[in-house]
Amino acid sequence: MSAIRISEVMDLVEYEKARDTVRSRVIELKKRRRLALGDNLTLLFENRETVLFQIQEMVRTERLVEPTRVQEEIDAYAALLPGGGELSATLFIEIPELARMGQEEVRRTVNRFRGLEHGAVALELGPQVVPARFESGQTSEEKMAAVHYVRFAVPPEGRSALSDPGQPARARVEHPAARAVAELPGTLRAELLADL
């Protein structure tokens, strides 16, 4: 997937005029690209449109007008774009009762998911098992992040399985805090094939 160029990022005035339309389109896109993996984990598969939207929203929120600052945002979000033969996703640890918890309780609850980055999350595409590769620096011994950026290096056999409705395609997590399998619906399979 090609890098996002600064010329693709709308300036503040242009984006404010287009924001409602862009936002509605991306919300619908994200619905097709989101997969619940049990009660507490969600994968949102990223592509150029979802990443560009994140950049636009950050430029809007931070009121960025200097090209160097806009480029810094592009560079910061570049890790979300999948490379060749890869899928990229944001993995969210979602705790519904979070709003009612204190800071220490939130930390303990999220920390239950430590170790996810050690092969606990994978795609099963036909006979292929494709483990998630977590971006480094998101977890320490003391603290687990609630948002992780992951990549899946999909071999040609995995792509074939995605395109064949007769082949299984699912995501799974096998971890003491979460065990789940979720089938990839046809709409998500199509989105992921387009990414590859």
C-alpha positions in Angstrom: 0.0 0.0 0.0 1.5 3.3 -1.0 2.4 5.9 1.6 0.1 8.9 2.2 1.4 12.1 0.7 1.0 15.5 2.2 -0.9 16.6 -0.9 -3.7 14.2 0.0 -4.3 15.9 3.4 -6.9 18.7 3.2 -6.2 22.0 4.9 -8.4 22.9 7.9 -11.0 24.9 5.9 -11.3 22.4 3.1 -11.7 19.5 5.6 -14.3 21.3 7.7 -16.4 21.6 4.5 -16.0 18.0 3.6 -15.8 16.5 7.1 -19.5 15.3 7.5 -19.4 13.5 4.2 -15.9 12.0 4.8 -16.7 11.0 8.4 -20.0 9.2 7.3 -18.2 7.3 4.6 -15.3 6.2 6.9 -17.7 5.2 9.6 -19.5 2.9 7.1 -16.1 1.6 5.9 -14.9 0.8 9.4 -18.1 -1.1 10.1 -17.1 -3.5 7.3 -13.5 -3.7 8.5 -14.2 -4.3 12.3 -14.3 -7.7 13.9 -15.2 -8.5 17.5 -12.9 -11.1 18.9 -14.7 -12.2 22.0 -16.1 -9.8 24.6 -13.0 -7.6 25.1 -11.0 -7.5 21.9 -11.8 -5.9 18.6 -9.7 -5.8 15.4 -10.1 -2.9 13.1 -8.3 -3.6 9.8 -6.7 -0.5 8.5 -6.2 0.8 4.9 -5.2 4.1 3.3 -8.7 5.6 3.8 -9.0 4.8 7.5 -5.4 6.0 8.1 -5.9 9.2 6.1 -9.1 9.9 8.1 -7.1 9.5 11.4 -4.5 12.0 10.1 -7.2 14.5 9.0 -8.9 14.2 12.4 -5.5 14.9 14.2 -4.8 17.8 11.9 -8.2 19.2 12.7 -8.0 18.5 16.5 -4.5 20.0 16.8 -5.3 22.8 14.3 -2.1 22.0 12.3 -1.3 24.3 9.4 2.5 24.1 9.1 3.5 21.5 6.5 6.2 20.1 8.7 3.7 19.4 11.5 1.3 17.8 9.1 4.1 15.6 7.8 4.9 14.6 11.4 1.3 13.3 11.7 1.6 11.4 8.4 4.9 9.8 9.6 3.4 8.9 13.0 0.5 7.1 11.4 2.6 5.4 8.6 2.9 2.3 10.9 -0.8 1.6 10.4 -0.4 1.2 6.6 0.1 -2.4 5.6 3.1 -3.3 3.5 3.1 -5.6 0.5 1.5 -9.0 1.3 0.4 -7.7 4.7 -2.8 -6.8 6.5 -2.7 -4.2 9.2 -5.0 -3.8 12.1 -5.6 -1.8 15.3 -6.3 -4.2 18.2 -8.5 -2.6 20.9 -8.8 -4.0 24.4 -12.3 -2.9 25.3 -13.5 -2.9 28.9 -17.2 -1.9 28.9 -17.2 -1.0 32.6 -14.1 1.2 32.2 -15.9 4.5 32.9 -16.9 3.2 36.4 -13.3 2.2 37.3 -10.5 4.0 39.1 -7.2 4.4 37.4 -5.5 1.5 39.3 -8.4 -0.8 38.6 -8.2 0.1 34.9 -4.5 -0.7 34.8 -5.0 -4.1 36.5 -7.9 -5.0 34.2 -6.0 -4.1 31.0 -2.8 -5.8 32.4 -4.7 -9.1 32.4 -4.1 -9.1 28.6 -0.3 -9.1 28.9 1.2 -11.7 26.7 -1.2 -11.2 23.7 1.9 -10.2 21.7 3.4 -13.7 22.1 1.4 -15.6 19.5 -2.0 -15.3 21.1 -3.7 -13.6 18.2 -3.8 -15.0 14.7 -5.7 -15.3 11.5 -6.6 -18.8 10.2 -6.9 -18.6 6.4 -7.6 -22.1 5.1 -4.8 -24.3 6.5 -2.6 -21.3 7.1 -2.2 -19.8 10.6 -0.9 -16.3 10.4 0.2 -14.9 13.8 -0.2 -11.2 14.5 3.1 -9.3 14.7 2.7 -6.6 17.3 4.4 -3.2 16.9 7.1 -3.0 19.6 7.0 -0.4 22.4 3.3 -0.7 23.3 3.7 -2.9 26.4 6.1 -3.0 29.3 6.4 -5.3 32.2 4.4 -2.8 34.3 1.8 -1.7 31.8 -0.2 -3.1 29.0 -1.5 -0.7 26.4 -5.2 -0.8 25.5 -4.5 -0.1 21.8 -2.1 -2.1 19.7 -1.0 -2.0 16.1 -0.6 -5.4 14.5 0.4 -6.8 11.2 -0.3 -10.1 9.5 2.1 -11.4 6.8 -0.3 -13.2 4.5 1.2 -15.9 2.3 -0.3 -16.6 -1.2 -2.1 -19.6 0.2 -3.8 -17.4 2.7 -4.9 -15.0 0.0 -6.4 -17.9 -1.9 -8.3 -19.0 1.1 -9.7 -15.5 1.6 -11.0 -15.5 -1.9 -12.6 -18.9 -1.7 -15.9 -18.9 0.3 -15.5 -22.7 0.8 -12.3 -22.1 2.8 -12.4 -21.1 6.4 -11.2 -17.6 7.3 -11.3 -16.5 10.9 -9.5 -14.7 13.6 -8.7 -16.3 16.9 -7.2 -15.4 20.3 -5.9 -18.0 22.7 -4.9 -16.3 26.0 -5.8 -16.8 29.7 -7.8 -13.6 29.7 -9.5 -14.2 26.3 -10.3 -17.2 24.2 -12.4 -16.7 21.1 -12.8 -17.4 17.4 -14.6 -15.1 15.0 -15.4 -15.9 11.3 -14.5 -13.2 8.8 -17.7 -12.3 7.1 -17.8 -12.0 3.3 -17.7 -8.2 3.3 -14.6 -8.2 5.4 -12.9 -10.9 3.3 -13.5 -8.7 0.2 -12.0 -5.7 2.0 -8.9 -7.6 3.0 -8.5 -9.1 -0.4 -8.5 -5.5 -1.8 -5.8 -4.6 0.7 -3.6 -7.4 -0.4 
